[in-house]
């Protein structure tokens, strides 16, 4: 997971530099900050115990969704080229599916452990 996030961020950096200067330090910087926050949230979740991971995963998913929307805006306004947008979108979708699967698994485990506690 962290390797894929690193790959996404590495793909983003050259695009960030090509965003027009009048949007680079607002629009571009916001995407850059969100990407770093996703990496931070996932990094934290990786090293936490199961019961503490879920809030960090939810945060990462929410920020990843925001990045998707902002990149779409950038593409629609021609700040981001078609091929670069497609590449980033594929990476974002893949990471989103992984985070969603991880979140779903944790929620299932948490609900089944809660159910087991109620039975006792």
C-alpha positions, 0 to 999 in steps of 0.5 A: 500500500505505501509503495503504491502511494509513493508511486502515486506521489512520484507521478504527481510531482512532475505534474505539479510543476507544470500547473500554471503558476497562478494556480500552482500555489493554491490548487496544486499545493492543495492536492500536494498537501492532501496526498501527503496527508493520505500517506501520513494516515495510511502510514499511521494505520499500518503500524496501529493495532486493529482496533485503532486503524479504522479512523485513519483509513476513513480519513485517508479515503475521504482525502483520496476522494477529494484528490480525485475531484480536484484532479478532475477539475484540473483536467477539465481546466486543462491544467493536467494533460489527458495522459497524466490525468489517466495515469493518476486516476488509475493509481488513485482508483487502485489505491481507493479499492485497496483502502476500501477493502481494508476498511471493509475487512476491519469493519467486518472483524470489528462487528463480528468481535462485537457480536461475539462479546454480546453472546458471552 
